[in-house]
Amino acid sequence: MATQCNTHQMDLLSRLYGLKQKQLLQASKQIGSLQYRVLEAEAQAISNAMKARR
């Protein structure tokens, strides 16, 4: 049961990270903008969570 939960969480994190990367790509035209920096920080936090789950 725990393995299913971990797999589900990793799937969710992976999808969230993919969405965040798309948002970053769109915001990359405005490097230095607050939106870009926030998206970049969110993507890094998601990536760190994924690494911690492994």
For each residue, the residues with C-beta under 8 A, 3 or more apart:
1: 4 5
2: 5 6
3: 6 7
4: 1 7 8
5: 1 2 8 9
6: 2 3 9 10 53
7: 3 4 10 11
8: 4 5 11 12
9: 5 6 12 13 53
10: 6 7 13 14 50 53
11: 7 8 14 15
12: 8 9 15 16
13: 9 10 16 17 46 49 50 53
14: 10 11 17 18 50
15: 11 12 18 19
16: 12 13 19 20 46
17: 13 14 20 21 43 46 47 50
18: 14 15 21 22
19: 15 16 22 23
20: 16 17 23 24 39 42 43 46
21: 17 18 24 25 43
22: 18 19 25 26
23: 19 20 26 27 39
24: 20 21 27 28 36 39 40 43
25: 21 22 28
26: 22 23 29
27: 23 24 30 33 35 36 39
28: 24 25 31 36
29: 26
30: 27 33 35 36
31: 28 36
32: 36 37
33: 27 30 36 37
34: 37 38
35: 27 30 38 39
36: 24 27 28 30 31 32 33 39 40
37: 32 33 34 40 41
38: 34 35 41 42
39: 20 23 24 27 35 36 42 43
40: 24 36 37 43 44
41: 37 38 44 45
42: 20 38 39 45 46
43: 17 20 21 24 39 40 46 47
44: 40 41 47 48
45: 41 42 48 49
46: 13 16 17 20 42 43 49 50
47: 17 43 44 50 51
48: 44 45 51 52
49: 13 45 46 52 53
50: 10 13 14 17 46 47 53 54
51: 47 48 54
52: 48 49
53: 6 9 10 13 49 50
54: 50 51
